[in-house]
C-alpha cells in the first residue's frame, strides 16, 4: 500500500470510529490504535484544558499507564504541550533527547527497539474548539527520515481537525447533562420561594414599575421581552415571571443564544434526528421539548441567526417545530421569555433582526432600569450582598463609613447590579476586620473615588457653579458677546441629557422631574440636538 493509500485508509477508519458515539477517551484510544497498527506509533495522548484546575491534563492515551496519565498536567505555555496549546502552532521534533522543551512529565521509559541508535521523534498538534484552542494531540515513534516525519505531522493535523468536532459535541452533551441536573435540583429546592416578589430588592419608583408589570404578566401565557443593559438582572426577572406563574411546577429552561454557533444552537433548541449531520448518532430532544408545559428563557435573543429567527417565529405563531433533519412537526406548550441588551428596533432597521419576530416577541416589553437610575436601591443591595457573602466566607465585614457609602452611591456602575455584587464579594473576601475601607474596592472604583476627591465634586452646587463660571470666562474670552449663550446652552444640554437618562428616556417624566413644560423640553431637545427616545 502506498503512503497516500495508507493515509486514506487511516482517515476512513478513524472517521468511522468518531461516529460510534463512545466516550471521548474510548473514541481516542480506538482511533489511535489504528495509527499503532498502521504507522508503528507506540504512544499517543489527547490533552485538554481543564478549567477547574486551570491546567491541561491527559484525558486519554495509548501506551501510557494510568499512573503516567495522571502525571500529564501542563500549565499554558509549559513544555511542548503547553506551547502548542498557547500558540496554536504544531511542533515537530526529530529527536526528543536534543530538545530542552520536552519535559517528559509522564516519566515514561524510553521506547524499546531493536536498534538503540535510532532517536525518538515527537509530534504535537493543537485541537481547536468553538472559540479557541482547547487541547493537543501528540504521538511519538522511532525516527525514520524528515519526509516521513512531515507527512506524519500533516496526517495528525487532519485527524486533529476531525477530533475537534467530536470534542465539541461531547462537551455540549456534558454541559447539557449538567444543566438538566442543576434544573432538577432547582426544582427540588422550591425556587418559587426565592423568586417571590417580596424577595426582589427594589423599592425605587423605576423598580416598582417593573415589578408591577411582572406581577401582571406572570399569571398570563403572554410572551415577555426583557430589555436592559448587561448585569441589570434580566435572568432574575425571568425567573420571577416563571416561578410566580401557573407553570411554576414545570421546567424553566435557559438558553444563551449568543454562546453557540447557529448550527449547534438550532440542534440545541429544536433537537435533531439520527443522521441529520455528522455526529448525530441518535435522536435528541431539544430545549423546547424539555420546556414543554413550562417556560424557556432565550437570553441574548438579538444575536440569533436570521435563519433560526424564522424557525423561532413559527414556534411563536404555531406552537410547533421540526427537529433538525426531520419532517414531522412537534407540538409544544411553552411560554417564551426573551431578553437582550441590544436595541432591537435599531437591529430591525438595519436588517439584522426580523420585524415580524420582533413584534411577536414584543407582546409585553419590560425595561429593566440600570443601577444608576435606581440609586435608592443601592444601600439595600449592599446590605443584602454583605449578609450573603459574610455567611458564605465566614467574615464579619459590616462597618461602612458615610464617605464609603457616598462613593458607592455616586459611582456609575456600568456593570450594574452584577458589578455591585462582585464588588461586595471582593471586599468581603479580602477583608481582615469588620471595617469596610477604600482599599477593598476594585481598581476602577478606587480610581473613581480619587477622581471625585481630586475634582472637589463633593462640594456644594454653589461652589461648583462658581468654578464653572470662572472656567467659562477664561476659556471663552475670545467669544466675547456670546459667552452667556454658549455656557447656558451647554449646561441646559447636560442637565436635560442627565434627566432623560435618569427617567429612562421618557420625556414626560423628564419634564416633570425638571419642573418644566413638556413642550419646552421638546423644543430644547430639538434646538440643542439632544438624542432622545420618547
CORGILIN-V380655 format. One record per residue. RES is the residue in one letter. SS is DSSP state (h for helix, s for strand, l for the rest). OMEGA is omega as a letter, one per 40 degrees, with the letter a starting at -180 (* if undefined). Layout:
BEGIN
RES_SS_OMEGA + RES_SS_OMEGA
END
This chain:
BEGIN
X_l_i + X_l_a + X_h_i + X_h_i + X_h_i + X_h_a + X_h_i + X_h_i + X_h_i + X_h_a + X_h_i + X_h_a + X_h_a + X_h_i + X_h_i + X_h_i + X_h_a + X_h_i + X_l_a + X_l_i + X_l_i + X_l_i + X_l_a + X_h_a + X_h_i + X_h_i + X_h_a + X_h_a + X_h_i + X_h_a + X_h_a + X_h_i + X_h_i + X_h_i + X_h_i + X_h_a + X_h_a + X_h_a + X_h_i + X_l_i + X_l_a + X_l_a + X_s_i + X_s_a + X_s_i + X_s_a + X_s_a + X_s_i + X_s_i + X_s_a + X_l_a + X_l_i + X_l_a + X_l_i + X_s_i + X_s_i + X_s_i + X_s_i + X_s_i + X_s_a + X_s_i + X_s_i + X_l_i + X_l_i + X_l_i + X_h_i + X_h_i + X_h_i + X_h_a + X_h_i + X_h_a + X_l_i + X_s_a + X_s_i + X_l_i + X_l_a + X_l_a + X_l_i + X_h_i + X_h_a + X_h_a + X_h_i + X_h_i + X_h_i + X_h_a + X_h_a + X_h_a + X_l_a + X_l_i + X_l_i + X_s_i + X_s_a + X_s_a + X_l_a + X_l_a + X_h_a + X_h_a + X_h_a + X_l_a + X_l_a + X_l_a + X_l_a + X_l_a + X_l_a + X_l_a + X_l_i + X_l_a + X_l_a + X_l_i + X_l_i + X_l_i + X_l_a + X_l_a + X_l_a + X_l_a + X_l_a + X_l_a + X_l_i + X_l_i + X_s_i + X_s_a + X_s_i + X_s_i + X_s_a + X_s_a + X_s_i + X_s_a + X_s_i + X_l_a + X_l_a + X_l_a + X_l_a + X_s_a + X_s_a + X_s_a + X_s_i + X_s_a + X_s_i + X_s_i + X_s_a + X_s_i + X_s_a + X_l_i + X_l_i + X_l_a + X_h_a + X_h_i + X_h_i + X_h_i + X_h_i + X_h_i + X_h_a + X_h_i + X_h_a + X_h_a + X_h_i + X_h_i + X_h_i + X_h_i + X_h_i + X_h_i + X_h_a + X_h_a + X_h_i + X_h_i + X_h_i + X_h_i + X_h_a + X_h_i + X_h_i + X_h_i + X_h_i + X_h_i + X_h_i + X_h_a + X_h_i + X_h_a + X_h_i + X_h_i + X_h_i + X_h_i + X_h_i + X_h_i + X_h_i + X_h_i + X_h_i + X_h_a + X_h_a + X_l_i + X_l_a + X_h_i + X_h_i + X_h_a + X_h_a + X_l_i + X_l_a + X_h_a + X_h_a + X_h_i + X_l_a + X_l_i + X_l_i + X_l_i + X_l_i + X_h_a + X_h_a + X_h_i + X_h_i + X_h_i + X_h_a + X_h_i + X_h_i + X_h_a + X_h_a + X_h_i + X_h_a + X_h_a + X_h_a + X_l_a + X_l_i + X_l_a + X_l_i + X_l_a + X_s_i + X_s_a + X_s_a + X_s_i + X_l_a + X_l_i + X_l_i + X_l_a + X_l_i + X_l_a + X_h_i + X_h_i + X_h_i + X_h_i + X_h_i + X_h_i + X_h_i + X_h_a + X_h_a + X_h_i + X_l_a + X_l_i + X_l_a + X_l_a + X_l_i + X_l_i + X_l_a + X_l_i + X_s_a + X_s_a + X_s_i + X_s_i + X_s_a + X_l_a + X_l_a + X_l_a + X_l_i + X_l_a + X_h_a + X_h_a + X_h_a + X_h_i + X_h_i + X_h_a + X_h_a + X_h_a + X_h_a + X_l_i + X_s_i + X_l_a + X_l_i + X_l_a + X_l_i + X_l_a + X_l_a + X_l_i + X_l_a + X_l_i + X_l_i + X_l_i + X_s_i + X_l_a + X_l_a + X_h_i + X_h_i + X_h_i + X_h_a + X_l_a + X_l_a + X_l_a + X_l_a + X_s_i + X_s_a + X_s_a + X_s_a + X_s_a + X_l_a + X_h_a + X_h_a + X_h_a + X_l_i + X_l_a + X_h_i + X_h_i + X_h_i + X_h_i + X_h_a + X_h_i + X_h_i + X_h_i + X_h_i + X_h_a + X_h_a + X_h_a + X_h_a + X_l_i + X_s_i + X_s_i + X_s_i + X_l_i + X_s_i + X_l_a + X_l_i + X_l_i + X_l_a + X_s_i + X_s_i + X_s_a + X_l_i + X_l_a + X_l_i + X_s_a + X_s_i + X_s_a + X_s_a + X_s_i + X_s_i + X_l_i + X_l_i + X_l_a + X_h_i + X_h_i + X_h_i + X_h_i + X_h_a + X_h_a + X_l_i + X_l_a + X_l_a + X_l_a + X_l_a + X_h_a + X_h_i + X_h_i + X_h_a + X_h_i + X_h_i + X_h_a + X_l_i + X_l_i + X_s_i + X_s_i + X_s_i + X_s_a + X_l_a + X_l_i + X_l_a + X_h_a + X_h_i + X_h_i + X_l_a + X_h_i + X_h_a + X_h_a + X_h_a + X_h_i + X_h_i + X_h_i + X_h_i + X_h_a + X_h_a + X_h_i + X_h_i + X_h_a + X_h_a + X_h_i + X_h_i + X_h_a + X_h_a + X_h_a + X_l_i + X_l_i + X_l_i + X_l_a + X_l_a + X_s_a + X_s_i + X_l_i + X_h_i + X_h_i + X_h_i + X_h_i + X_h_i + X_h_i + X_h_i + X_h_a + X_h_a + X_l_a + X_l_i + X_l_i + X_l_i + X_l_i + X_h_a + X_h_i + X_h_i + X_h_i + X_h_i + X_h_i + X_h_i + X_h_a + X_h_i + X_h_i + X_h_a + X_h_a + X_h_a + X_h_a + X_h_a + X_l_i + X_l_i + X_l_i + X_l_a + X_s_i + X_s_a + X_l_a + X_h_a + X_h_i + X_h_i + X_l_i + X_l_a + X_h_a + X_h_i + X_h_i + X_h_i + X_h_i + X_h_a + X_h_i + X_h_i + X_h_i + X_h_i + X_h_a + X_h_a + X_h_a + X_l_a + X_l_i + X_l_i + X_l_a + X_l_i + X_h_i + X_h_i + X_h_i + X_h_i + X_h_i + X_h_i + X_h_i + X_h_a + X_h_i + X_h_i + X_h_a + X_h_a + X_h_a + X_h_a + X_h_a + X_l_i + X_h_i + X_h_a + X_h_a + X_l_a + X_l_a + X_l_a + X_h_a + X_h_a + X_h_a + X_h_a + X_h_a + X_h_i + X_h_i + X_h_i + X_h_i + X_h_a + X_h_a + X_h_a + X_h_a + X_h_i + X_h_i + X_h_a + X_h_i + X_h_i + X_h_a + X_h_a + X_l_i + X_l_i + X_l_a + X_l_a + X_h_a + X_h_i + X_h_i + X_h_i + X_h_i + X_h_a + X_h_a + X_h_a + X_l_i + X_l_a + X_l_i + X_h_i + X_h_i + X_h_i + X_h_i + X_h_a + X_h_i + X_h_i + X_h_a + X_h_a + X_h_a + X_l_i + X_l_i + X_l_i + X_l_i + X_l_a + X_l_a + X_l_*
END
